[in-house]
Structures are given as C-alpha cells and as structure tokens.
C-alpha cells in the first residue's frame, strides 16, 4: 500500500455555502439575492433558501479539533524554523495589519490627539523631596483617579504638611544663645521623620545617602570580618551548587567555571574546613563580594519552613546539615558585600577602575533589589543605581558588539556575558521607566550589541541531540547547554517585550504633539497579539508539567530537563500590567459624557487587573500554606513544581506587577456606588473567553444570568479580605506583603467611614450570603480550556461535575471572620496605626538598600562574633545579624567545619537522615532521570549514545505531529 494512500485524510467541508439550495442542486449561477434571479426565472422562488450562516450551529467539537490541529501544525513549523536557525521574531511585526484596520477606523470617525503627559504628569512630595511622577507611574493613578484621590486624601495632607515643616526647618538661622539647641532639635526631627504614602517609595526602605563608606575601612579588618561570618566550607560549596542549579536562571551574569576558578584566588580552607579570605590583589576584592552575594541568593531558594516540617524535602545532605546547624545566610551578607567592595583603596575603586567583574557585582546588587524579600525596586533610587551601572557599561563599551573588537575579545564566554549584561540592563531600564513614568536611559540608536547565543559548538551538540545522534558529553553538560540556550531565548523575548513597553512609554510622554488615539489603539492590539501568540497563559504555565499538548511551550526538551519558565511568567505579568495601565489612562482621559468609551476602557482595564488579582491571590495563599497540610492539593503541587525554590525571590515581582491592578480594583469597586454603567455585572459580561479569563470568572462564582451586582461586590470584598489576611501573615518575611496589606486596610476603612450606609448594607448582605453561598473550587487548565471553547456556558455559570479533581479541597464557604483585624471604629485610628507601623517597620528594610552602607563597627568586628549554643528549637530569623546559632537538639553540631568558635571534625559523621526526592514527579522525570544516570559513566571512556533516550523522547506528542 502506498504511503500516499495511507496518509490520505477525508476532509470535511466547514465553509457555509453562499448559494441558494436550488442553484446549488442545478449548478446554476446564483446572484445571492432573495429570491435570486435564477429562481425567479425558473419559478422556484418559494424554494429559494440559503444555508444558515450562524457559526454557532457548527459542530463545536469539530471546530475545537481543527483549532488544536492547526496549533500543532504551527508548533511543528516553528520547530522546523528553529532547526534551520530562522528567527521567527524577525517576522513578528504585524503593524501593517493593525495600521490598516486602525486607518479604516480613523477614516470613519474622529481621531483625536491625546496628550497624556499634559494631564497626568505630576510633581509629588516623597520622602521630604519634590519629585516628578510620569503618566505610567502608579502614583499618577492615586492623584488622577477621583476615587483614589479621596481614598488617600488624608495621607496626602499629612505628607504635604511634613514637607512644609521640613522646608521651614532648613531656613532656621544659627543663633548664639541657647535657642539654637531647640531649633536643632526641630531640624533633627524633620531630618529623620519621613512619612509617606504606603504605596509610595518611602516604604521601600531607601534613604537618600551616597554609596560611600561612613569612615575609612581597613582591608585587613573587613576581610577578617567577612571571614568570621562565613559558614563552614562544606556549606559554602553546597550553596554555590544550589545557586547554579536554582538561582542562576534569574541572574545569569556570571560563568560558573570562571567563578569557581576565581574563588581559588581569594578563598582558603584549613584541614578542619574553616574558610578564610586571602586577597593577593586589590582587584580580586570584588570576588569576595560576589561570593557573599551568591551565598545569599542561594539561601533564598531554600524553603526553610518546609525543611522544618519535613527534613526529607532537602535532598542535598550538606544543605540539610547546614540548616540543622541553624546557619542563616541573611540580608546582612549583602550589606557586608557592599562594605567589602568599598574597602578597596581609592586608586582601585570600582568607580575609578571599571572592570567587567565590578559591573557583575553591581548588577547582582541591583538585581537583589528586584528579587529580595526585604526590599522593593519601585522607587527613584533604584533608577539612579541602574543609571550608574549603565554609564559604567558605556565606559566599558558593553553597548557595542564584541565582534567589532576581535583582537581583544576572543573567548565566546566573555562575548556572551557582555551581550547578556547589556540586554538585561536594557530590559531593566525599560521596566524602571515604566514604573516611574520617566524617560529611558538607553536609547535605540546607541547600541549594536547582538543578542546572546550559545557557541557554534554547543549549538551543533544540541542539534545532534535533537536529531538522535550520538554526543560525547555528560547529561549534566547537556542540561547546561539547554539551560544556557533557554536563558538566551528568554533574553531575546525580553527584548521584544521591552520594545513594546518603550513604545507605550513614548506614546504617553509625547510632549510636543501628543499621540493620536488610533496610535494608542494600534499599539494595544500589538501587545494583545504578542500575549496571545508568543506567551502561554498564566495557568497553562503553572500546569505545563502535566500538559503534553501545551502548544506555546517553546521547546519540549526544556520541559524534560525542567528548565525554569519564571521569566516567561514575569513577562506575561508585566504586559498584563501594561495593558491595565494603558486602558486605565484612557479611561481617566475620557470625559464624563463619553460613557460608552469609558465603559469600553473600564472593561479592558478590569480583565487584566482581575487576572493579576487572581494569580497574586493564589501565589500569596501558596506562600502561607504548609507542605504537610496542603501538599496534596493540585494547586500547591503546581506552584511548587513551577517555582522550584524561587518563590521567595519572585514574590516582590508578583506584587509589583499588581500595583496598578489593585488600585484599579479598589477604584472600580467604589465606582459601583457612584455610576450606573460601571457595575461589575456589566464589566464581567464583556470579558473574553481566554483561559485565564475563564478561570477568573469561575473564581468569582459567575452566573451572569442570575447573579446580582451585590453578589459580585460581596465576593470581591471576600477576596480582598482574604488577600489582606494572607499578606499580613507574611509581612515579617516579605516587605511587599506588608505594604499591600496597608493599602487594603486604608481601602476598607475609607469605604466604612465615607459610605457608612452602603458599607453596612454590603456587610449585611455578606453575612446573609455567608450562610448559604460556597465559592467554587478552581479550574485546572484543561477544564478552563474546554470552557473557553464554549463561551455560552460562562453566562449560566460553569458546571464541570463530570470532571472531578480529587486532589482539590472542597469549595470554601464565605465567612466574616477576619474583618475585625482590618476595620477600625475610629475614623483616624487606622491612619495613626499605619504611620506608627511605618516608623517601626521601615528601618529594618532600609538597612539593605543599594545606597545604604553601614558603619563598619555596626557590622561587628571579628572579635565580637561569637556563636553560642541555644536551647531554643526555633530557627533563627533572617533579621538576626549573621545568625549561626546552634540548637542542642541537633546532633549535627558535632560534625565537620566550623561556625564561629565551634569546630566540626567530619561532615560525613553528621547525624543526618537518609534523604529521598519528594514524591511529586512530573511525567517527564523518568526521561530526565535517564540523563542524570549518564553522569555516572566514566568521562572520556566512550561516547554516550542517547539513541534509546531519543526513541522514547520522540514519542512525546509535541514531536509526533
């Protein structure tokens, strides 16, 4: 039988006929009138009927099947393009399509010029300073939105009063009598008392200081201090391994092989495992700083709480021993790293001798502001520190491609590192400009650096592996190549995202002529197209470990090797935040009599905002969960698998993307009481049927045919309350959670104090609903995908009883428990409480900011560092300075290495339990384990033949179509 016969498929006709039935039967030309001329001529006009062209009558299962088949074909074509080294991104600009549709709109109706900078640019008071806030800054919405301006009015007045007093204090003249001491007290009061909005940057813990040490630091003293703070050598090695397996994906600015080699220049260990820093050359001081930062990054990826519940959760026995010894690598290591960096003599200063390694250290410090739990990057000092690094890179020529200087740059690793540094800076510069509404620092005409790529040798190895050919490297080396390739592809995707954001910023700050409305709408369409075509939905990413038919996963090889996709999630969250921001601005720009336009933008601002709310709510809830109690739930497993230890460093990013979204959510909630056409029930009916939107509608218990608007308000109130309770429970661990909890507290108390009657009415309905209304359990991605293909079911409320999920808990019931923690009886009491907590909470966060440098004595000299045994079984807090406390309950304190004045003979003698991998296994782990097993073979003895692995791997549905 011929292959042509085997592959012949009977095609079904889906196109609806446009000729009438008599003409089709007689094969006559039909002019498509009713009745047509042919039927009139043949006197068959009574039978002149046309097929129903309503697409809803088509077979939906057949249509869904066709869509799936088409997506699989597109996926296969993309793989062919990748195999032939053809970049799809070069052909991704569909602006001509959008321009054509927008041009038609412009010809049919008025196309006004929008001058957003004129209406939304503000001068604001922050930290006793006057600063500019651009159109896209979230502070803009606090000022421009009438609902929010009332919400924060009391805080604004207090803040302006503080600024006026601060300015007045500067004008006090020095006197010769005793009164000058009274005046100096006033000056001191206003010099250190910085009150600010809890959404503002003062709560980020930054101070207006300079990156200079408070006094001269002696190198030998600072190195002795740094040595005394180090954990045992076995812990250092375990943490370095942990960094390159878990955290490196977030900050890929250092080559592992080069870094390990450079450590030998500065780090020694005696026979008992006690590490010591010895620096032979001043420029190697930055290696010491880099190690301290890497230790902190690695520690942040360890779930200490889970280890306390289940010691088997940590496979690495050295890490487990370290945790049982009570060793904590807290944020003080970042502070120490900055002091070490500044201890270099003036002639070797990082600002005088710009080197690639010094830039690496500064980038690690700057990125720590983005990913650390105790800091927040949405403030102006973060922009200044970033500008500093960018200028240093210009001095070093990192904006130029290294191939232009082939006589200098010959090592491919060095070339790739320089390219990565530049494009990561380009992306971060874009986000900073978007957050603050300020111009970008890097301009498009000042660089020609190429996007980073893996070397030709590594690419050939990867291509051979994909084709099923034999390769001569270990599984670990293969995974490293795949990981480096994935990082490079994410950087390329970040570059595309950055260009979309930069165009939006440009449209918002066109000072000369403004920008036409059609340009805004066309660019919004480009962003939506990018989201739909280049990035998977949020819950598809979370479920991707179990989705063999996940179409937007770049490469199934990455799934098999468990390559992180957190950067893709970050990009999707950022673009959703951008869409919410642009529609929010257009909503505020429209006049009150443009009801239809305001409604359209309100709906389009609400959809991304509520998607972000749903995900942020789920993420914060996951952070509060116990793996022992909640570990069996499908949601918990998905989050744990997806983040793989990066929950802590990613928390600030999640909350930052929801900044504007929570402002919009609170504003639209309040507008439900002031506007008849901005009701939740109206906005929700206009949502799309995307997977993430379907999950949100289910989360809100949507039944658009029966639910009243009051029911939507009740459910929204419930989720805001639960979000507050989860966030307040995490405030000591995450600065971002403390800040958002304060915002929600302000909202609840404002609602109660200004709309007392309506508040009591909603709360009364809430109490009644609590008795008989349950919230639905969450959809899985597969369930939501089915619902998204049948949008008419969304109107009557999803019902998927035929698809039970036994791992999920029963639907939760509405409860009024928790309101007493948020709502105050006195109208001003909550504000006083908030400002008191602000004064108490900020100093701990401020200590680790980029521009803050502690006094050397405050860090504690080497002689002051003592470790004592403690009978407490509580694990030390990260806020304890360099805490290496040891509990007498841990036999491992008698094993190897040293902590302070305690020595350990042999790490292998530690009383450590035998550890097993967690029970949560993805379908591809069996493949990955085969690769891991290859590492056991003797390197160089023979070439590793992966043909058997390839034969199994090729059975993946992603390759079989």
TIDREN-259872 format. One record per residue (C-alpha): residue in one letter; x, y, z. Coordinates in steps of 0.25 Angstrom, whole numbers, plus 5000, padded with zeros to 4 digits. Example, Ala and Ser with C-alpha at 12.3 -4.5 7.8 and 13.67 -1.06 7.14 Angstrom:
a504949825031/s505549965029/
END
This chain:
x500050005000/x500650134996/x500950245007/x500050344999/x498850255001/x499250235016/x499350385018/x498050425011/x497050485020/x495650515017/x495450665018/x494150715024/x493550845018/x493350945028/x493051065019/x491651105019/x491051115005/x490651245000/x489851204988/x488351164990/x487951024990/x487251014976/x488451074970/x489450984977/x488650864972/x488550904958/x489950964958/x489451104953/x490051234956/x489351304968/x489351454970/x489151434985/x487851524985/x486651474992/x485951414984/x487151404974/x486951434959/x487151294955/x485951244964/x485051354959/x485351324944/x485151174947/x483951204956/x484551134968/x484551254977/x483751184988/x484951094990/x486051194989/x486651175003/x488051195008/x488851115018/x488951175032/x490251255033/x490151255048/x491551195053/x490951155066/x490251045059/x491550985054/x491950855061/x492750915073/x493550795076/x493950795061/x494350935061/x495150915074/x495850795068/x496250875056/x496850985065/x497650885072/x498150825059/x498550965054/x499251005066/x500050875066/x500450895051/x500851035055/x501750975066/x502350885057/x502650995046/x503351075057/x504250955061/x504650945046/x504951095046/x505751075059/x506550955053/x506951035041/x507351155050/x506251245045/x505751345055/x504251355056/x504351495063/x504951555050/x503551535044/x502751565056/x502351715053/x500951715048/x500851865049/x500351875035/x499151795039/x498851875051/x499152005043/x498151965032/x496951935042/x497252065050/x497352145037/x495952105034/x495552145048/x496152275046/x495552305033/x494152265039/x494252355051/x494952465058/x496352425062/x496752525074/x498152555079/x498352505093/x499352585102/x499452495114/x500752565119/x500052695120/x498852635128/x499552525136/x501052575139/x501152615154/x502152675163/x501952605176/x502552605190/x503252485195/x504252465206/x504352615208/x504652635194/x503952685181/x504052585170/x503352565157/x502352455154/x502152415140/x500852365133/x501052215135/x501552235150/x500552165159/x500652295168/x499952365156/x498652285158/x498652315172/x498652465168/x497752465156/x496652365160/x495552435167/x495252315176/x496752295179/x497052435182/x495952435192/x496452305198/x497852355200/x497452505203/x497752495218/x499152435216/x499452535205/x499152655214/x499952595225/x501152575215/x501052715210/x501052775224/x502252695227/x502952745214/x502652895218/x503152875232/x504452805226/x504652925217/x504353025228/x505352955237/x506452975227/x506253125228/x506553135243/x507753225245/x508853195254/x508853265268/x509853295278/x508853275290/x508253145296/x507053155286/x507953095275/x507852955282/x506352965282/x506452995267/x507452885265/x506452785271/x505452825261/x506352805250/x506752665255/x505252635256/x504952665241/x506252615236/x505952475240/x504452465241/x504052425226/x502552395226/x502052355212/x500852285205/x500952135207/x500852125192/x502052225191/x503452195191/x503852235205/x503252095209/x504352035201/x505352065212/x506252145203/x507052265209/x507652385202/x509052345204/x510252325196/x511052205192/x512152235201/x512652175214/x512452255227/x513952245230/x515152185225/x515152035224/x516451965226/x516551845216/x517051745227/x515951775236/x514851765226/x515451635221/x515551575235/x514151615238/x513651555225/x514451425228/x513851415242/x512451425236/x512651305226/x511951175229/x512751045228/x513451015215/x512450895212/x511250995213/x511951095204/x512150985193/x510650935195/x510151075194/x510951105181/x510450975175/x509051025179/x509251155173/x509551105159/x508450995159/x507351095165/x507651245165/x508651255153/x507451265143/x506951395150/x508351455150/x509151395139/x510351495140/x511451405144/x512051285137/x512151165147/x513451115142/x514151245143/x513551285156/x513951145162/x515351175157/x515451315162/x514951275176/x516351205177/x516951345177/x516351385190/x515751265198/x516551165206/x516151065216/x516950995227/x516950845230/x515650865239/x514850935228/x514951075233/x514951165221/x515751295221/x515951405211/x517351445206/x517351545195/x518751565188/x518251675178/x517351785181/x516451765169/x516151625174/x515351685185/x514151685176/x514251535176/x513951535191/x512751625189/x512251535178/x512351415187/x511551475199/x510451515189/x510351385183/x510251315196/x509051405200/x508451375186/x508551225188/x508051235202/x506751305197/x506451185189/x506351095201/x504951075207/x505451065222/x503951055227/x503750935218/x505050875223/x504650895238/x503350815235/x503950715226/x505550695226/x505450605214/x505050725206/x506550755204/x507250655196/x508650715198/x509150655211/x510150775213/x509050875211/x508150795221/x509350795231/x509550945229/x508050965233/x508050875244/x509250955250/x508351075249/x509251145239/x508551265233/x509051345221/x508251475223/x508251605216/x509451655225/x510351575215/x509851675204/x510251795214/x511551725216/x511851705201/x511651855199/x512651895210/x513651795205/x513451855191/x513751995197/x514951955205/x515851965193/x516852075193/x516452205185/x517352175173/x516652035172/x515252085174/x514052025166/x513752165161/x515152185156/x515552055150/x514352005143/x514451855140/x513451745136/x513551675149/x513251805157/x512051825148/x511651685151/x511651715166/x510851845164/x509851775155/x509651665166/x509451775176/x508451845167/x507651715163/x507651685178/x506751805180/x505751735170/x505751595176/x506051615191/x504851595200/x505251715209/x505351815198/x504551875187/x505051935174/x503952035170/x504652155176/x505552265170/x506852225176/x506752095168/x506652175155/x507952245160/x508652125163/x508352065150/x508752185142/x510052175149/x510352035144/x509852075130/x510852185130/x511952095135/x511551995123/x511652105113/x513052135118/x513451995116/x512751985103/x511751875106/x510751945097/x511651915085/x511651765080/x513051705084/x513151645070/x513551785066/x514851775075/x515251635071/x516651665074/x516251685089/x515051585091/x515351445086/x514651365097/x513251335093/x512851325108/x513351465110/x512551515098/x511351445102/x511451505116/x511551645111/x510351635102/x509551575113/x509951695122/x509551795112/x508151735109/x507851705123/x508151855126/x507251895114/x506151815120/x506251865134/x506452015129/x505051995122/x504351945134/x504952055142/x504452165133/x503052095132/x502952085147/x503352235150/x502852295137/x504152355134/x505052345121/x505852225118/x507352235119/x507852145108/x507352195094/x507152115082/x508252185074/x509352165083/x509652015083/x509951905073/x510151785082/x509651655077/x508651565085/x509351465093/x509551325086/x510151195090/x511451165083/x511451095070/x512050965076/x510950965087/x509850985076/x510450875068/x510350785080/x508950825083/x508550805069/x509150665068/x508450625081/x507050675075/x507350585063/x507650465071/x509150455068/x510250415078/x510850525086/x512150525095/x511750605107/x511050565120/x509650585124/x510050705133/x510750775122/x509550755112/x508650815122/x509550935124/x509550955109/x508050945109/x507951045120/x508851145114/x508051135101/x506751155109/x507351275116/x507751335103/x506451315097/x505751385109/x506651505107/x506251515093/x504851505097/x505051615108/x505651705097/x504351695089/x503551725102/x504451835105/x504151895091/x502651885093/x502751955107/x503652065101/x502752095090/x501652115100/x502452205109/x502752285097/x501252305093/x501052345108/x502052455108/x502052515094/x502252655099/x502252735086/x501052685078/x500352575087/x499952445080/x498752405072/x497752315079/x497852225067/x499352205070/x498952165085/x497952065080/x498852005069/x499951985080/x499051925090/x498651825079/x500151795077/x500251765091/x499051675092/x499551605079/x500851575086/x500251525098/x499351425090/x500451385081/x501751385088/x501451355103/x500651245109/x499451275119/x499851285133/x499151155137/x499651085125/x501051115130/x500651065144/x500050935139/x501050915128/x501750805135/x500550715132/x500150775119/x500650685107/x499850775098/x500350905103/x500550985090/x501351105094/x502451035101/x503651075093/x504350945094/x503950815100/x505350785103/x505350895113/x504150825119/x504850695120/x506050765127/x505150845136/x505750975131/x505051095138/x504051175131/x503951285142/x504451395133/x503351365123/x502351375134/x502951505138/x502851565124/x501351525124/x501051595137/x501851715132/x501051725119/x499651705127/x500051815136/x500451905124/x499051875117/x498351905130/x499152035131/x498852085117/x497352055118/x497352125132/x497952245126/x497052255114/x495852235124/x496352345132/x496652435120/x495152415114/x494152525119/x492952485127/x492052495116/x492752395108/x492052285115/x492252175104/x493752205103/x493952205118/x493152075119/x494052005108/x495352045115/x494752005128/x494551865123/x495851855117/x496551905129/x495751815138/x496151685131/x497651685132/x497451745146/x496651635151/x497551535145/x498651595152/x497851595165/x497451445164/x498951405161/x499451495172/x498451445182/x498751295179/x500251325180/x500151395193/x499251285198/x500251175194/x501351255202/x500551235214/x500251085212/x500850975219/x501450865211/x501050765221/x499550805221/x499350855207/x500450785199/x499450685193/x498650795187/x498750815172/x498950965173/x500050945183/x500750845175/x500650925162/x501251055169/x502350965176/x502750905163/x502751025155/x503551115164/x504551005169/x505051085180/x504951225174/x503651265181/x504451355191/x505251445181/x504051455172/x503051505182/x503351645180/x503251635165/x501851575166/x501351685175/x502051795167/x501251755155/x499951765163/x500251905168/x499351975157/x498351865157/x498051875172/x497852025170/x496851995159/x496151885166/x495851975178/x495452095169/x494452015161/x493951955174/x493652095179/x493052145166/x492052035167/x491352125176/x491552255168/x491252205154/x490152125148/x490952085136/x492152035143/x491551925150/x492351795152/x491251715145/x491351795133/x492851795132/x492951645134/x491951615123/x492951675113/x494151585117/x494751505107/x494751355107/x496251335109/x496751225118/x497151325129/x495951405128/x495051275129/x495851245142/x495551385148/x494051375144/x493951235151/x494751295163/x493651405164/x492551305164/x492051365152/x490651335147/x490351455139/x488851415137/x488551415151/x489551485160/x489251625164/x490351735165/x490251725180/x490751575180/x491951615172/x492351725182/x492151625193/x493151525187/x494151635183/x494051685197/x494351545202/x495551525193/x496151665197/x495951625212/x496651485210/x497751555202/x497951645213/x497951535224/x498951455216/x499851575213/x499851625227/x500351485231/x501551495222/x501951645226/x503151605234/x503651515223/x503251605211/x503351755210/x502351755198/x501351675206/x501351785218/x501151895208/x499951835201/x499351805214/x499351945218/x498751995205/x497551895207/x497451945221/x497352085216/x496252045206/x495351965216/x495352085226/x495152185215/x493952105210/x493452095224/x493652235228/x493152315215/x492052215211/x491552165224/x490152135220/x490652055207/x491751995215/x490751935225/x489751895214/x490851815207/x491351755220/x489951715224/x489751645210/x491151585213/x490751525226/x489451465219/x490251415207/x491251345217/x490151255222/x489751195208/x490851225198/x492051145195/x493151185186/x493551095175/x494851015174/x495851065164/x495851005150/x497050935145/x497650985132/x496950865124/x495650895130/x495751045127/x496251015112/x494950935110/x494051045116/x494751155107/x494351075095/x492851085099/x492751235104/x491151225105/x491351135117/x492051245124/x490751325125/x490051225133/x491251185141/x492251075139/x491850935143/x492850825141/x492350725151/x492750615140/x494250665142/x494550645157/x495850675163/x496050595175/x497350665179/x496650795181/x495950835195/x494450855196/x493950985192/x494151085203/x493051165209/x492951315211/x493251355225/x493251495232/x494451445241/x495651545239/x494851675237/x495151715252/x496651715248/x496451815237/x495351915241/x495552015252/x494452085260/x495052225260/x495252295246/x496652335249/x497152225257/x497552135246/x498352255240/x499152275253/x499352125254/x499852115240/x500852235242/x501352175255/x501552035248/x502252105236/x503252175246/x503552035253/x503651955240/x504452035230/x505852035237/x505951885236/x505751895221/x506552025219/x507851955224/x508051875212/x507751965201/x508751995189/x509152135194/x509252105209/x510552065215/x510652025230/x511752075239/x512851975240/x512651965255/x511151945253/x511451815246/x512351765257/x513751735257/x514351595256/x514651595271/x513151625274/x512651505266/x512351385276/x511451275274/x510751215286/x509951085287/x508451115290/x507351025296/x506351085287/x505851005275/x505351125267/x506051145255/x506751285255/x506151395247/x506851455235/x506751585243/x507751535253/x509151585249/x509951475243/x509251375252/x509951245252/x509251195265/x509251045268/x508250965276/x508650865285/x507550775279/x508350765266/x509450655267/x510050715254/x510650825262/x511750725266/x512150695251/x513150765242/x513550905239/x513451025248/x512451135251/x513051245260/x513851175271/x513151035269/x513950935260/x513450805253/x514250685250/x513650625238/x512350655231/x512050515228/x511950475242/x510750575244/x509450505249/x508750535236/x507550455231/x507550385218/x506850475209/x505950445197/x505350525186/x503950585188/x502850495183/x502350605173/x502850555160/x502550615146/x502250515134/x503650555128/x504450525141/x504750385136/x505350435124/x506150535132/x506650425141/x507250355130/x508050475126/x508450485140/x508950345141/x509850365129/x510750455139/x511150325146/x511950275134/x513350305133/x513650425125/x514450405113/x514350255113/x513350255102/x512350345094/x511050345101/x509950285091/x508650345094/x507850275083/x507050195093/x506650325100/x506350395087/x505350285083/x504650305096/x504750455095/x504250465081/x502950395085/x502550525092/x501250575085/x502050705083/x502950635073/x501950535067/x501050635060/
END
